[in-house]
Amino acid sequence: MTVHDPHMAAVSRTKSAIPDDAAMLRAAADLTRELSTAQASIYWPDLLVSALVGYAALAGAILTQGAPMVAFGLVAMLALYRAASFIHELTHIRKGALPGFRFGWNLIVGIPLMIPSFMYEDVHTQHHARTRYGTANDPEYLPLALMKPWSLPLFILVAALAPVGLILRFGVLTPLSLLFPPLRRKVVAEFSALSINPAYRRRAPEGAFARAWAWQEAGACIFALALVGSVFVLGWKPLLTYMAVHSAMTVINQLRTLVAHLWENEGDAMTVTAQYLDSVNVPPPSPFAEIWAPVGLRYHALHHLLPSVPYHALGEAHKRLATTLAADSPYHRGNYPGMWPLVGKIARSTMVRR
């Protein structure tokens, strides 16, 4: 997408030209060295409780009517959203750090929600690559703030249709693609990543990752077919309730994605500090950020500084940096008060005439 407005083009160039702030980067490394260990005693209970509450509430929504159904549906959406958000942690956990967690998450959450971890692994790490972030090769970046006003509603609408798309992806395309190699190549390249960049294409998996991909995709395929088949046994309500909860969960995640960055880069490679300033923290005292940006996602800018720090340590890392760094440090410019001011900021930027 070409920016025609000179001011917005200047913003894009200014962002990409920001030099690294040595004091901030040094402090981030020095103050958080002992925070990089993922604690199984935190990960497992958090995941299991979130999933248990989510599925119990989903059952409650299926079995009730009226206001109780809506209440159960809301609880199910928020709890399953939290459980699903651990997919982000899976891409950063060091190999062997949490034995069995990836397998367990896929069985408990990834396959039942049709978002197995292969859809995000080896994709999200490219978003963190120094030479890829904010460029055309970044699977998780679009210059949304520089696009047309209608692009933001469309961005959210696409998310609302996610459960339909996932049923088609795994229940239809997976079995068909096994019969037709050209279709298989297209499915792997274009329909196998949780990305927002429509130009992104995946490479075919190899080795151990290919084997993990195979069993995860097979599990999601079986679940998608069983989900559709359940209509003939249980009627429409379980399927439609599941899809409504899934759709709402995906919409709130898309809103969270919308405010995870400022989306002001037009394609040039950026320094780590520039990436940080194009990203967003919503730290305390914001009361709701832990709900709409769970599992450490409220510290997304900090995560770009310290991608190896586990979610449960990001709050402490933020406190140390916020209290140590000088008032004029770029670190403080990455902190924002909440979701809606950020939505408004990005929406206003799209309305600038180009």
C-alpha positions, 0 to 999 in steps of 0.5 A, a space after each residue: 500500500 502506497 502512502 500518498 500523504 506527505 505527512 504520513 509518509 514522513 511519519 513512516 520514514 521517521 519511525 524506521 529511522 529511529 536509532 536504538 536507545 542504548 540505555 533502554 536496551 542495556 537496562 532491559 537486559 540487566 534488570 531482568 536476567 533472572 526473570 527468564 525462567 518459565 515456571 511450570 507451577 504457574 503455566 499449568 494451573 493457569 491453563 487448566 483452570 482457564 480451560 476447565 472454567 471455559 468448557 464448563 461455562 460453554 456447557 452451561 450456555 448450551 444447556 440454558 436459555 435467555 440471560 443465563 445462557 448469555 452469562 455462561 457464554 460470556 464466561 466461556 468466551 473470556 476463559 477460553 480466550 485466556 486459555 487460547 492466548 497461551 499459543 503465544 507463549 508456546 512460540 517463545 518457550 525454550 525447548 525443554 523448559 516446560 515438558 509436555 506443555 505444548 502437547 497438553 495445550 494442543 490436546 486441551 485447547 488447540 485442537 478443540 478450538 481448531 487453532 493448533 500450535 503449528 498455525 502460529 509456531 515458526 510464524 510469530 517468531 518471524 514477526 520478532 526478526 530484526 529485519 522482518 518486523 513491519 516489512 512486507 515479509 512480516 506475517 503479523 504486520 499491516 500498516 493499518 494506521 495508513 490505510 483507508 477507514 473501512 479497513 478497520 471494520 473489515 479487519 474485525 469482521 474477518 475475525 467474526 467469521 473465524 469459526 466458519 473459516 476454521 471448519 472449512 480449513 480443517 474439515 474440508 481443505 485438509 482431507 481434500 488437499 491430501 487427495 490433490 497435491 497442488 491444493 495441498 501446496 496452496 493450503 500449506 502456503 496460504 491457509 496454515 498461519 494465524 497471520 494478518 498479512 495476506 501476502 504471507 506464504 509459508 514454507 512446507 514444514 520439515 523434520 520434527 515440526 512436520 511430524 508435529 504439524 501432521 498430528 495436530 492437523 489430523 486432530 483438528 480435522 477430526 474435531 471439525 468433522 465431528 463438530 459438524 456431524 454433531 448436528 445430526 445427533 445433538 441438533 443445532 444449538 451446541 454447534 451454534 453456541 460453540 461458534 458464537 463463543 468462538 467468534 466472540 473470542 476471536 473478535 476480542 483477540 482481533 481488537 487486542 491485535 489492533 491495539 498491540 501496535 500503532 501500525 505506522 511503518 510502511 515497510 522499512 526495517 526498524 531498530 529494536 527501539 523503533 519496534 518498541 515505539 510502534 508497539 503498545 503496553 497497557 500497564 496497571 492501573 488500567 483495570 480491564 487490560 488483563 481481561 482483553 490482553 491476558 497472559 502478558 499481552 498487555 505488555 506487548 511493547 515490553 515483549 518486543 524488548 524481551 521476547 524470552 521473558 515469560 508472561 508471568 514475569 512481565 509485570 515485574 520487568 515493567 516495574 523495574 524498567 519504569 522505576 529505573 529509567 529516566 523520565 525522558 527514556 523512550 520506554 515511557 512513550 510505549 505505555 498507554 492508558 487503555 484500548 479505546 484511546 488506542 482504537 480512536 488514535 488508529 481510526 483517526 489516522 486512517 481518516 487523514 486524506 491520502 
